[in-house]
Amino acid sequence: VGIEHPLLERIGVRHAFGLRDDEPPHGLLQPVQVHGAEVVWAEVWGGFRPEADAIVASAPIEAPIAVVTADCVPLLASSPDGSAVAAIHAGWRGLAAGVIEAGIAALREAGGEVGAAAIGPHIGPCCYEVDAPVKRALAPRFDAELEAALRPTRPDHWRLDLARLARAALLRAGVAEAAIGSLEDDCTFCHERRFHSHRRDGPRSGRLTHWIARHG
Ligand SMILES: [Zn+2]
C-alpha cells in the first residue's frame, strides 16, 4: 500500500509514498542518508549501503529504490517512459546543498527528460518553524524564493514551506511545471495516525519508506 501519485501512475511505474504502518516491498536499495547532496547510481551498488541522499536507477536495475523520511521532503521521479527513476531525500540541509538539482541531473543523464516528479508527505508550513541559522543556510541557493517560502512567527523565527523550495529546485533543474506534483493534506506533523514525524515524536520517531521501481 502507501500513497501513489497520479503523475507517476500515468507513466506506469510502481511506487509509493510511505504511511506509518505499511509494508514496503522487499529488496529495496536504500542509501545511508546523511543530509547531503550525493547521488548514488543503483547500478554501482555493491555489498554495502553507500552514503547518499538521492538514488537513481536505470537499465538493467529492476529492484525498487527508496529513501526514508520523518518530516523531510521525499521526492519520487521518473523519465517519461519509466526506464529511469529517482528517489530523493531533501530536508533543509539537503535543499541548501542542492540535493534535488543533483538528483534530477543524474535522472536526466539516465533518462533524458523528467516525465514526473512527485513531492511526498513532509512537515508542512503549518508546523515547521525554523530559526536564523536555517534561513542563512538556505539563502545562497534560494534567495527570493526563500523569502516567499517564509512567514515570520516570533523574533528570528519563521514558518518554512519546504515543498515550495523543492518545487523551485525542480524548476531550476529543468523539470516542466506540468510534470511536478504534490499531495493534498500531507503534513507529517498534523497527521499522527498516518505519518511519522521527527519533530512531533522525537528521536525515537519511526521513518516513512518511499520507493519507486523502473519498468523491468
Ligand atoms: Zn502541519
Residues whose N, C-alpha, C, O or C-beta is under 5 A from the ligand:
A	BS01	ZN	G124 C126 C127 C187 F189 C190
